[in-house]
Amino acid sequence: MRDPRLEPYRAPAIAFAAYLVLQAASAAALFALKLGGAEGVRAFYLGSEERFTAAKSLAGILEVAVPHLVAIPLVLFAAAHVVGFARALPVAAHRVLVAASFGAALAGILAGFGVRWVGPELAWLKIVSFAALEVALLAWAGLLGAVFLPRRAAAPAGASRRAAGEVAR
């Protein structure tokens, strides 16, 4: 922990980082199980005779999109502000990560509409944007961990040999 003013926020920040990792892992599992690859994404939005599923309706897609349009930006906003407050990244790198995170989230939400009403070839956009958002969430969690997890102090040269000699005695 570099800045002692951050100490009171250590536990909530580490918990938040853990939740980000848990969310990313569970979302990846659900995506893989429910959608799989590009064909699975197409079948999910366009329907499948083999699975006896109908194409998603506007109401059905909106039921998923609307909560995501609130929850995902809120999580990204919180992570970006804590990491920014702690000055864990140079300003330019922070801006790039913020833009990539929000861009991936928005693209992922809009990609479902695109697959359904623009063209099934946009299934790749759903997969790429989802993967990018997952990487971004893990990056935010890693940065929070880097800032808030306690660091071990480097031992002075020769200290480990002396400690080993004392244990052997």
Secondary structure as the mmCIF struct_conf table of DSSP 4:
data_model
#
loop_
_struct_conf.conf_type_id
_struct_conf.id
_struct_conf.beg_label_comp_id
_struct_conf.beg_label_asym_id
_struct_conf.beg_label_seq_id
_struct_conf.end_label_comp_id
_struct_conf.end_label_asym_id
_struct_conf.end_label_seq_id
HELX_RH_3T_P HELX_RH_3T_P1 PRO A 4 TYR A 9
HELX_RH_AL_P HELX_RH_AL_P1 ARG A 10 LYS A 34
TURN_TY1_P TURN_TY1_P1 LEU A 35 LEU A 35
BEND BEND1 GLY A 37 GLY A 37
HELX_RH_AL_P HELX_RH_AL_P2 ALA A 38 LEU A 46
STRN STRN1 SER A 48 SER A 48
TURN_TY1_P TURN_TY1_P2 GLU A 49 PHE A 52
STRN STRN2 THR A 53 THR A 53
HELX_LH_PP_P HELX_LH_PP_P1 ALA A 54 SER A 57
HELX_RH_AL_P HELX_RH_AL_P3 LEU A 58 PHE A 85
TURN_TY1_P TURN_TY1_P3 ALA A 86 ARG A 87
BEND BEND2 LEU A 89 LEU A 89
HELX_RH_AL_P HELX_RH_AL_P4 VAL A 91 TRP A 117
TURN_TY1_P TURN_TY1_P4 VAL A 118 VAL A 118
HELX_RH_3T_P HELX_RH_3T_P2 PRO A 120 LEU A 122
HELX_RH_AL_P HELX_RH_AL_P5 ALA A 123 PHE A 148
BEND BEND3 LEU A 149 LEU A 149
HELX_LH_PP_P HELX_LH_PP_P2 PRO A 150 PRO A 156
TURN_TY1_P TURN_TY1_P5 ALA A 157 GLY A 158
HELX_RH_AL_P HELX_RH_AL_P6 ALA A 159 ALA A 168
#
